[in-house]
């Protein structure tokens, strides 16, 4: 739910401030827009990790089979998610050139 709210806020920024009658400087509005976009990508990465845990690592089929998922696999997958999230965040929000661009 938070990711959806942040996505909508990020796509419509700074219109919600104008609608509420809040007047901010251009620099402060741009900074707050960057904060909202950063928060969205962090929440998105966390949600992907949680969904992977629920639907892959702790799925009912895994529990029925009784075969545990190797801890190294789950940690490497989590690390890959966060590295991907950080790369997207740097490329999209902060316009840092990455190896993909």
KOLGU-4560 file (N, C-alpha, C; in nm, 3 decimals, padded with zeros to 5 digits):
<recs>
<n_xx: 00.082 n_yy: -00.119 n_zz: 00.000 ca_xx: 00.000 ca_yy: 00.000 ca_zz: 00.000 c_xx: 00.087 c_yy: 00.126 c_zz: 00.000 mol: A seq: 1 type: UNK>
<n_xx: 00.194 n_yy: 00.122 n_zz: 00.079 ca_xx: 00.284 ca_yy: 00.236 ca_zz: 00.084 c_xx: 00.352 c_yy: 00.259 c_zz: -00.051 mol: A seq: 2 type: UNK>
<n_xx: 00.388 n_yy: 00.151 n_zz: -00.119 ca_xx: 00.453 ca_yy: 00.163 ca_zz: -00.250 c_xx: 00.358 c_yy: 00.229 c_zz: -00.350 mol: A seq: 3 type: UNK>
<n_xx: 00.232 n_yy: 00.194 n_zz: -00.348 ca_xx: 00.134 ca_yy: 00.254 ca_zz: -00.440 c_xx: 00.118 c_yy: 00.402 c_zz: -00.409 mol: A seq: 4 type: UNK>
<n_xx: 00.109 n_yy: 00.436 n_zz: -00.282 ca_xx: 00.095 ca_yy: 00.575 ca_zz: -00.243 c_xx: 00.217 c_yy: 00.656 c_zz: -00.287 mol: A seq: 5 type: UNK>
<n_xx: 00.337 n_yy: 00.601 n_zz: -00.265 ca_xx: 00.458 ca_yy: 00.671 ca_zz: -00.306 c_xx: 00.468 c_yy: 00.682 c_zz: -00.458 mol: A seq: 6 type: UNK>
<n_xx: 00.423 n_yy: 00.579 n_zz: -00.531 ca_xx: 00.425 ca_yy: 00.584 ca_zz: -00.677 c_xx: 00.333 c_yy: 00.695 c_zz: -00.728 mol: A seq: 7 type: UNK>
<n_xx: 00.213 n_yy: 00.701 n_zz: -00.674 ca_xx: 00.119 ca_yy: 00.806 ca_zz: -00.716 c_xx: 00.175 c_yy: 00.944 c_zz: -00.681 mol: A seq: 8 type: UNK>
<n_xx: 00.229 n_yy: 00.957 n_zz: -00.561 ca_xx: 00.287 ca_yy: 01.084 ca_zz: -00.519 c_xx: 00.405 c_yy: 01.122 c_zz: -00.607 mol: A seq: 9 type: UNK>
<n_xx: 00.487 n_yy: 01.024 n_zz: -00.642 ca_xx: 00.603 ca_yy: 01.050 ca_zz: -00.727 c_xx: 00.561 c_yy: 01.093 c_zz: -00.867 mol: A seq: 10 type: UNK>
<n_xx: 00.456 n_yy: 01.033 n_zz: -00.922 ca_xx: 00.412 ca_yy: 01.064 ca_zz: -01.058 c_xx: 00.340 c_yy: 01.198 c_zz: -01.067 mol: A seq: 11 type: UNK>
<n_xx: 00.280 n_yy: 01.244 n_zz: -00.958 ca_xx: 00.202 ca_yy: 01.367 ca_zz: -00.960 c_xx: 00.271 c_yy: 01.482 c_zz: -00.890 mol: A seq: 12 type: UNK>
<n_xx: 00.396 n_yy: 01.463 n_zz: -00.847 ca_xx: 00.466 ca_yy: 01.565 ca_zz: -00.768 c_xx: 00.491 c_yy: 01.689 c_zz: -00.851 mol: A seq: 13 type: UNK>
<n_xx: 00.475 n_yy: 01.808 n_zz: -00.805 ca_xx: 00.431 ca_yy: 01.860 ca_zz: -00.676 c_xx: 00.285 c_yy: 01.902 c_zz: -00.673 mol: A seq: 14 type: UNK>
<n_xx: 00.200 n_yy: 01.846 n_zz: -00.760 ca_xx: 00.058 ca_yy: 01.882 ca_zz: -00.762 c_xx: -00.013 c_yy: 01.864 c_zz: -00.627 mol: A seq: 15 type: UNK>
<n_xx: 00.016 n_yy: 01.758 n_zz: -00.550 ca_xx: -00.053 ca_yy: 01.747 ca_zz: -00.420 c_xx: -00.026 c_yy: 01.867 c_zz: -00.327 mol: A seq: 16 type: UNK>
<n_xx: 00.092 n_yy: 01.925 n_zz: -00.337 ca_xx: 00.122 ca_yy: 02.042 ca_zz: -00.254 c_xx: 00.041 c_yy: 02.163 c_zz: -00.299 mol: A seq: 17 type: UNK>
<n_xx: 00.031 n_yy: 02.181 n_zz: -00.430 ca_xx: -00.049 ca_yy: 02.293 ca_zz: -00.482 c_xx: -00.196 c_yy: 02.275 c_zz: -00.445 mol: A seq: 18 type: UNK>
<n_xx: -00.246 n_yy: 02.151 n_zz: -00.452 ca_xx: -00.384 ca_yy: 02.124 ca_zz: -00.417 c_xx: -00.411 c_yy: 02.155 c_zz: -00.270 mol: A seq: 19 type: UNK>
<n_xx: -00.315 n_yy: 02.126 n_zz: -00.184 ca_xx: -00.331 ca_yy: 02.153 ca_zz: -00.041 c_xx: -00.307 c_yy: 02.300 c_zz: -00.008 mol: A seq: 20 type: UNK>
<n_xx: -00.265 n_yy: 02.378 n_zz: -00.105 ca_xx: -00.243 ca_yy: 02.520 ca_zz: -00.082 c_xx: -00.109 c_yy: 02.550 c_zz: -00.018 mol: A seq: 21 type: UNK>
<n_xx: -00.015 n_yy: 02.456 n_zz: -00.025 ca_xx: 00.117 ca_yy: 02.475 ca_zz: 00.033 c_xx: 00.209 c_yy: 02.535 c_zz: -00.073 mol: A seq: 22 type: UNK>
<n_xx: 00.280 n_yy: 02.639 n_zz: -00.034 ca_xx: 00.373 ca_yy: 02.703 ca_zz: -00.126 c_xx: 00.515 c_yy: 02.674 c_zz: -00.080 mol: A seq: 23 type: UNK>
<n_xx: 00.593 n_yy: 02.609 n_zz: -00.166 ca_xx: 00.732 ca_yy: 02.576 ca_zz: -00.134 c_xx: 00.823 c_yy: 02.636 c_zz: -00.240 mol: A seq: 24 type: UNK>
<n_xx: 00.948 n_yy: 02.655 n_zz: -00.203 ca_xx: 01.045 ca_yy: 02.700 ca_zz: -00.302 c_xx: 01.069 c_yy: 02.586 c_zz: -00.402 mol: A seq: 25 type: UNK>
<n_xx: 01.117 n_yy: 02.623 n_zz: -00.517 ca_xx: 01.141 ca_yy: 02.524 ca_zz: -00.623 c_xx: 01.245 c_yy: 02.423 c_zz: -00.578 mol: A seq: 26 type: UNK>
<n_xx: 01.349 n_yy: 02.469 n_zz: -00.509 ca_xx: 01.455 ca_yy: 02.380 ca_zz: -00.465 c_xx: 01.405 c_yy: 02.281 c_zz: -00.361 mol: A seq: 27 type: UNK>
<n_xx: 01.324 n_yy: 02.328 n_zz: -00.265 ca_xx: 01.269 ca_yy: 02.239 ca_zz: -00.163 c_xx: 01.172 c_yy: 02.138 c_zz: -00.224 mol: A seq: 28 type: UNK>
<n_xx: 01.090 n_yy: 02.183 n_zz: -00.318 ca_xx: 00.997 ca_yy: 02.091 ca_zz: -00.384 c_xx: 01.072 c_yy: 01.984 c_zz: -00.462 mol: A seq: 29 type: UNK>
<n_xx: 01.183 n_yy: 02.021 n_zz: -00.527 ca_xx: 01.264 ca_yy: 01.922 ca_zz: -00.600 c_xx: 01.329 c_yy: 01.824 c_zz: -00.504 mol: A seq: 30 type: UNK>
<n_xx: 01.378 n_yy: 01.874 n_zz: -00.390 ca_xx: 01.439 ca_yy: 01.786 ca_zz: -00.290 c_xx: 01.337 c_yy: 01.689 c_zz: -00.234 mol: A seq: 31 type: UNK>
<n_xx: 01.218 n_yy: 01.737 n_zz: -00.202 ca_xx: 01.113 ca_yy: 01.648 ca_zz: -00.152 c_xx: 01.071 c_yy: 01.546 c_zz: -00.257 mol: A seq: 32 type: UNK>
<n_xx: 01.071 n_yy: 01.586 n_zz: -00.384 ca_xx: 01.041 ca_yy: 01.492 ca_zz: -00.492 c_xx: 01.145 c_yy: 01.381 c_zz: -00.499 mol: A seq: 33 type: UNK>
<n_xx: 01.272 n_yy: 01.417 n_zz: -00.479 ca_xx: 01.378 ca_yy: 01.317 ca_zz: -00.477 c_xx: 01.363 c_yy: 01.223 c_zz: -00.358 mol: A seq: 34 type: UNK>
<n_xx: 01.324 n_yy: 01.277 n_zz: -00.243 ca_xx: 01.303 ca_yy: 01.195 ca_zz: -00.124 c_xx: 01.188 c_yy: 01.097 c_zz: -00.147 mol: A seq: 35 type: UNK>
<n_xx: 01.080 n_yy: 01.142 n_zz: -00.209 ca_xx: 00.965 ca_yy: 01.055 ca_zz: -00.237 c_xx: 01.005 c_yy: 00.945 c_zz: -00.335 mol: A seq: 36 type: UNK>
<n_xx: 01.079 n_yy: 00.981 n_zz: -00.440 ca_xx: 01.121 ca_yy: 00.880 ca_zz: -00.539 c_xx: 01.216 c_yy: 00.779 c_zz: -00.475 mol: A seq: 37 type: UNK>
<n_xx: 01.307 n_yy: 00.825 n_zz: -00.390 ca_xx: 01.399 ca_yy: 00.734 ca_zz: -00.321 c_xx: 01.322 c_yy: 00.639 c_zz: -00.230 mol: A seq: 38 type: UNK>
<n_xx: 01.227 n_yy: 00.693 n_zz: -00.155 ca_xx: 01.146 ca_yy: 00.610 ca_zz: -00.066 c_xx: 01.067 c_yy: 00.506 c_zz: -00.144 mol: A seq: 39 type: UNK>
<n_xx: 01.015 n_yy: 00.545 n_zz: -00.261 ca_xx: 00.941 ca_yy: 00.450 ca_zz: -00.343 c_xx: 01.028 c_yy: 00.331 c_zz: -00.382 mol: A seq: 40 type: UNK>
<n_xx: 01.150 n_yy: 00.356 n_zz: -00.432 ca_xx: 01.235 ca_yy: 00.247 ca_zz: -00.478 c_xx: 01.280 c_yy: 00.159 c_zz: -00.362 mol: A seq: 41 type: UNK>
<n_xx: 01.304 n_yy: 00.218 n_zz: -00.246 ca_xx: 01.342 ca_yy: 00.137 ca_zz: -00.130 c_xx: 01.226 c_yy: 00.048 c_zz: -00.087 mol: A seq: 42 type: UNK>
<n_xx: 01.106 n_yy: 00.104 n_zz: -00.081 ca_xx: 00.988 ca_yy: 00.025 ca_zz: -00.044 c_xx: 00.962 c_yy: -00.083 c_zz: -00.149 mol: A seq: 43 type: UNK>
<n_xx: 00.982 n_yy: -00.051 n_zz: -00.275 ca_xx: 00.962 ca_yy: -00.149 ca_zz: -00.382 c_xx: 01.059 c_yy: -00.266 c_zz: -00.368 mol: A seq: 44 type: UNK>
<n_xx: 01.187 n_yy: -00.236 n_zz: -00.341 ca_xx: 01.286 ca_yy: -00.343 ca_zz: -00.321 c_xx: 01.252 c_yy: -00.430 c_zz: -00.202 mol: A seq: 45 type: UNK>
<n_xx: 01.208 n_yy: -00.367 n_zz: -00.094 ca_xx: 01.168 ca_yy: -00.443 ca_zz: 00.025 c_xx: 01.047 c_yy: -00.531 c_zz: -00.005 mol: A seq: 46 type: UNK>
<n_xx: 00.950 n_yy: -00.478 n_zz: -00.079 ca_xx: 00.830 ca_yy: -00.556 ca_zz: -00.113 c_xx: 00.865 c_yy: -00.676 c_zz: -00.201 mol: A seq: 47 type: UNK>
<n_xx: 00.956 n_yy: -00.658 n_zz: -00.296 ca_xx: 00.998 ca_yy: -00.770 ca_zz: -00.381 c_xx: 01.064 c_yy: -00.878 c_zz: -00.295 mol: A seq: 48 type: UNK>
<n_xx: 01.149 n_yy: -00.837 n_zz: -00.202 ca_xx: 01.213 ca_yy: -00.934 ca_zz: -00.111 c_xx: 01.111 c_yy: -01.009 c_zz: -00.027 mol: A seq: 49 type: UNK>
<n_xx: 01.012 n_yy: -00.937 n_zz: 00.025 ca_xx: 00.908 ca_yy: -01.002 ca_zz: 00.105 c_xx: 00.824 c_yy: -01.098 c_zz: 00.021 mol: A seq: 50 type: UNK>
<n_xx: 00.788 n_yy: -01.057 n_zz: -00.100 ca_xx: 00.710 ca_yy: -01.145 ca_zz: -00.187 c_xx: 00.788 c_yy: -01.271 c_zz: -00.223 mol: A seq: 51 type: UNK>
<n_xx: 00.917 n_yy: -01.255 n_zz: -00.247 ca_xx: 01.001 ca_yy: -01.371 ca_zz: -00.275 c_xx: 01.004 c_yy: -01.466 c_zz: -00.156 mol: A seq: 52 type: UNK>
<n_xx: 01.014 n_yy: -01.411 n_zz: -00.037 ca_xx: 01.014 ca_yy: -01.494 ca_zz: 00.084 c_xx: 00.884 c_yy: -01.569 c_zz: 00.100 mol: A seq: 53 type: UNK>
<n_xx: 00.773 n_yy: -01.499 n_zz: 00.083 ca_xx: 00.642 ca_yy: -01.561 ca_zz: 00.106 c_xx: 00.607 c_yy: -01.664 c_zz: -00.002 mol: A seq: 54 type: UNK>
<n_xx: 00.628 n_yy: -01.627 n_zz: -00.128 ca_xx: 00.580 ca_yy: -01.713 ca_zz: -00.236 c_xx: 00.682 c_yy: -01.813 c_zz: -00.289 mol: A seq: 55 type: UNK>
<n_xx: 00.810 n_yy: -01.797 n_zz: -00.256 ca_xx: 00.909 ca_yy: -01.890 ca_zz: -00.305 c_xx: 00.975 c_yy: -01.966 c_zz: -00.190 mol: A seq: 56 type: UNK>
<n_xx: 01.037 n_yy: -01.892 n_zz: -00.098 ca_xx: 01.115 ca_yy: -01.959 ca_zz: 00.007 c_xx: 01.027 c_yy: -02.027 c_zz: 00.111 mol: A seq: 57 type: UNK>
<n_xx: 00.915 n_yy: -01.967 n_zz: 00.149 ca_xx: 00.827 ca_yy: -02.025 ca_zz: 00.251 c_xx: 00.694 c_yy: -02.071 c_zz: 00.194 mol: A seq: 58 type: UNK>
<n_xx: 00.692 n_yy: -02.111 n_zz: 00.070 ca_xx: 00.567 ca_yy: -02.150 ca_zz: 00.006 c_xx: 00.515 c_yy: -02.281 c_zz: 00.066 mol: A seq: 59 type: UNK>
<n_xx: 00.384 n_yy: -02.305 n_zz: 00.056 ca_xx: 00.326 ca_yy: -02.430 ca_zz: 00.108 c_xx: 00.388 c_yy: -02.555 c_zz: 00.044 mol: A seq: 60 type: UNK>
<n_xx: 00.423 n_yy: -02.548 n_zz: -00.083 ca_xx: 00.483 ca_yy: -02.664 ca_zz: -00.149 c_xx: 00.618 c_yy: -02.696 c_zz: -00.087 mol: A seq: 61 type: UNK>
<n_xx: 00.696 n_yy: -02.594 n_zz: -00.053 ca_xx: 00.825 ca_yy: -02.616 ca_zz: 00.012 c_xx: 00.806 c_yy: -02.676 c_zz: 00.151 mol: A seq: 62 type: UNK>
<n_xx: 00.707 n_yy: -02.628 n_zz: 00.223 ca_xx: 00.684 ca_yy: -02.680 ca_zz: 00.359 c_xx: 00.637 c_yy: -02.825 c_zz: 00.355 mol: A seq: 63 type: UNK>
<n_xx: 00.556 n_yy: -02.860 n_zz: 00.255 ca_xx: 00.509 ca_yy: -02.998 ca_zz: 00.245 c_xx: 00.620 c_yy: -03.094 c_zz: 00.208 mol: A seq: 64 type: UNK>
<n_xx: 00.712 n_yy: -03.049 n_zz: 00.126 ca_xx: 00.819 ca_yy: -03.139 ca_zz: 00.083 c_xx: 00.919 c_yy: -03.163 c_zz: 00.195 mol: A seq: 65 type: UNK>
<n_xx: 00.929 n_yy: -03.071 n_zz: 00.287 ca_xx: 01.020 ca_yy: -03.088 ca_zz: 00.399 c_xx: 01.166 c_yy: -03.060 c_zz: 00.366 mol: A seq: 66 type: UNK>
<n_xx: 01.192 n_yy: -03.017 n_zz: 00.244 ca_xx: 01.330 ca_yy: -02.986 ca_zz: 00.203 c_xx: 01.356 c_yy: -02.839 c_zz: 00.232 mol: A seq: 67 type: UNK>
<n_xx: 01.451 n_yy: -02.809 n_zz: 00.317 ca_xx: 01.478 ca_yy: -02.668 ca_zz: 00.347 c_xx: 01.549 c_yy: -02.598 c_zz: 00.232 mol: A seq: 68 type: UNK>
<n_xx: 01.521 n_yy: -02.471 n_zz: 00.220 ca_xx: 01.588 ca_yy: -02.389 ca_zz: 00.118 c_xx: 01.725 c_yy: -02.350 c_zz: 00.175 mol: A seq: 69 type: UNK>
<n_xx: 01.831 n_yy: -02.368 n_zz: 00.098 ca_xx: 01.963 ca_yy: -02.331 ca_zz: 00.148 c_xx: 01.971 c_yy: -02.182 c_zz: 00.185 mol: A seq: 70 type: UNK>
<n_xx: 02.026 n_yy: -02.155 n_zz: 00.302 ca_xx: 02.035 ca_yy: -02.019 ca_zz: 00.353 c_xx: 02.118 c_yy: -01.931 c_zz: 00.259 mol: A seq: 71 type: UNK>
<n_xx: 02.224 n_yy: -01.986 n_zz: 00.202 ca_xx: 02.308 ca_yy: -01.909 ca_zz: 00.111 c_xx: 02.229 c_yy: -01.862 c_zz: -00.011 mol: A seq: 72 type: UNK>
<n_xx: 02.140 n_yy: -01.946 n_zz: -00.062 ca_xx: 02.058 ca_yy: -01.910 ca_zz: -00.178 c_xx: 01.966 c_yy: -01.794 c_zz: -00.145 mol: A seq: 73 type: UNK>
<n_xx: 01.901 n_yy: -01.799 n_zz: -00.029 ca_xx: 01.809 ca_yy: -01.691 ca_zz: 00.008 c_xx: 01.886 c_yy: -01.561 c_zz: 00.032 mol: A seq: 74 type: UNK>
<n_xx: 02.004 n_yy: -01.570 n_zz: 00.091 ca_xx: 02.083 ca_yy: -01.449 ca_zz: 00.116 c_xx: 02.137 c_yy: -01.390 c_zz: -00.013 mol: A seq: 75 type: UNK>
<n_xx: 02.181 n_yy: -01.473 n_zz: -00.106 ca_xx: 02.228 ca_yy: -01.423 ca_zz: -00.235 c_xx: 02.115 c_yy: -01.359 c_zz: -00.316 mol: A seq: 76 type: UNK>
<n_xx: 01.997 n_yy: -01.418 n_zz: -00.309 ca_xx: 01.882 ca_yy: -01.361 ca_zz: -00.379 c_xx: 01.845 c_yy: -01.225 c_zz: -00.318 mol: A seq: 77 type: UNK>
<n_xx: 01.848 n_yy: -01.217 n_zz: -00.185 ca_xx: 01.820 ca_yy: -01.089 ca_zz: -00.120 c_xx: 01.923 c_yy: -00.983 c_zz: -00.154 mol: A seq: 78 type: UNK>
<n_xx: 02.049 n_yy: -01.024 n_zz: -00.160 ca_xx: 02.155 ca_yy: -00.931 ca_zz: -00.196 c_xx: 02.139 c_yy: -00.885 c_zz: -00.341 mol: A seq: 79 type: UNK>
<n_xx: 02.102 n_yy: -00.975 n_zz: -00.430 ca_xx: 02.080 ca_yy: -00.938 ca_zz: -00.570 c_xx: 01.965 c_yy: -00.839 c_zz: -00.584 mol: A seq: 80 type: UNK>
<n_xx: 01.860 n_yy: -00.858 n_zz: -00.505 ca_xx: 01.746 ca_yy: -00.766 ca_zz: -00.508 c_xx: 01.790 c_yy: -00.627 c_zz: -00.465 mol: A seq: 81 type: UNK>
<n_xx: 01.868 n_yy: -00.617 n_zz: -00.356 ca_xx: 01.910 ca_yy: -00.486 ca_zz: -00.306 c_xx: 02.012 c_yy: -00.419 c_zz: -00.398 mol: A seq: 82 type: UNK>
<n_xx: 02.100 n_yy: -00.497 n_zz: -00.460 ca_xx: 02.194 ca_yy: -00.438 ca_zz: -00.555 c_xx: 02.120 c_yy: -00.386 c_zz: -00.677 mol: A seq: 83 type: UNK>
<n_xx: 02.022 n_yy: -00.460 n_zz: -00.725 ca_xx: 01.940 ca_yy: -00.416 ca_zz: -00.838 c_xx: 01.861 c_yy: -00.291 c_zz: -00.801 mol: A seq: 84 type: UNK>
<n_xx: 01.803 n_yy: -00.290 n_zz: -00.682 ca_xx: 01.728 ca_yy: -00.173 ca_zz: -00.636 c_xx: 01.819 c_yy: -00.050 c_zz: -00.628 mol: A seq: 85 type: UNK>
<n_xx: 01.939 n_yy: -00.067 n_zz: -00.573 ca_xx: 02.031 ca_yy: 00.046 ca_zz: -00.562 c_xx: 02.074 c_yy: 00.096 c_zz: -00.700 mol: A seq: 86 type: UNK>
<n_xx: 02.096 n_yy: 00.006 n_zz: -00.794 ca_xx: 02.134 ca_yy: 00.045 ca_zz: -00.930 c_xx: 02.022 c_yy: 00.123 c_zz: -00.998 mol: A seq: 87 type: UNK>
<n_xx: 01.899 n_yy: 00.073 n_zz: -00.985 ca_xx: 01.784 ca_yy: 00.143 ca_zz: -01.043 c_xx: 01.767 c_yy: 00.279 c_zz: -00.977 mol: A seq: 88 type: UNK>
<n_xx: 01.781 n_yy: 00.284 n_zz: -00.847 ca_xx: 01.767 ca_yy: 00.409 ca_zz: -00.772 c_xx: 01.870 c_yy: 00.512 c_zz: -00.819 mol: A seq: 89 type: UNK>
<n_xx: 01.994 n_yy: 00.471 n_zz: -00.831 ca_xx: 02.098 ca_yy: 00.563 ca_zz: -00.876 c_xx: 02.075 c_yy: 00.610 c_zz: -01.019 mol: A seq: 90 type: UNK>
<n_xx: 02.034 n_yy: 00.519 n_zz: -01.105 ca_xx: 02.017 ca_yy: 00.554 ca_zz: -01.246 c_xx: 01.892 c_yy: 00.638 c_zz: -01.270 mol: A seq: 91 type: UNK>
<n_xx: 01.781 n_yy: 00.603 n_zz: -01.206 ca_xx: 01.654 ca_yy: 00.669 ca_zz: -01.233 c_xx: 01.638 c_yy: 00.798 c_zz: -01.153 mol: A seq: 92 type: UNK>
<n_xx: 01.665 n_yy: 00.792 n_zz: -01.025 ca_xx: 01.639 ca_yy: 00.908 ca_zz: -00.939 c_xx: 01.753 c_yy: 01.009 c_zz: -00.943 mol: A seq: 93 type: UNK>
<n_xx: 01.876 n_yy: 00.961 n_zz: -00.932 ca_xx: 01.990 ca_yy: 01.051 ca_zz: -00.919 c_xx: 02.066 c_yy: 01.072 c_zz: -01.049 mol: A seq: 94 type: UNK>
<n_xx: 02.023 n_yy: 01.011 n_zz: -01.158 ca_xx: 02.086 ca_yy: 01.026 ca_zz: -01.290 c_xx: 02.235 c_yy: 00.996 c_zz: -01.289 mol: A seq: 95 type: UNK>
<n_xx: 02.276 n_yy: 00.897 n_zz: -01.210 ca_xx: 02.415 ca_yy: 00.855 ca_zz: -01.207 c_xx: 02.435 c_yy: 00.753 c_zz: -01.319 mol: A seq: 96 type: UNK>
<n_xx: 02.535 n_yy: 00.771 n_zz: -01.403 ca_xx: 02.558 ca_yy: 00.672 ca_zz: -01.508 c_xx: 02.599 c_yy: 00.538 c_zz: -01.447 mol: A seq: 97 type: UNK>
<n_xx: 02.532 n_yy: 00.433 n_zz: -01.486 ca_xx: 02.563 ca_yy: 00.298 ca_zz: -01.436 c_xx: 02.610 c_yy: 00.214 c_zz: -01.553 mol: A seq: 98 type: UNK>
<n_xx: 02.651 n_yy: 00.094 n_zz: -01.525 ca_xx: 02.700 ca_yy: 00.005 ca_zz: -01.630 c_xx: 02.591 c_yy: -00.028 c_zz: -01.730 mol: A seq: 99 type: UNK>
<n_xx: 02.463 n_yy: -00.017 n_zz: -01.689 ca_xx: 02.352 ca_yy: -00.052 ca_zz: -01.779 c_xx: 02.317 c_yy: 00.064 c_zz: -01.873 mol: A seq: 100 type: UNK>
<n_xx: 02.361 n_yy: 00.184 n_zz: -01.841 ca_xx: 02.317 ca_yy: 00.297 ca_zz: -01.923 c_xx: 02.425 c_yy: 00.352 c_zz: -02.012 mol: A seq: 101 type: UNK>
</recs>
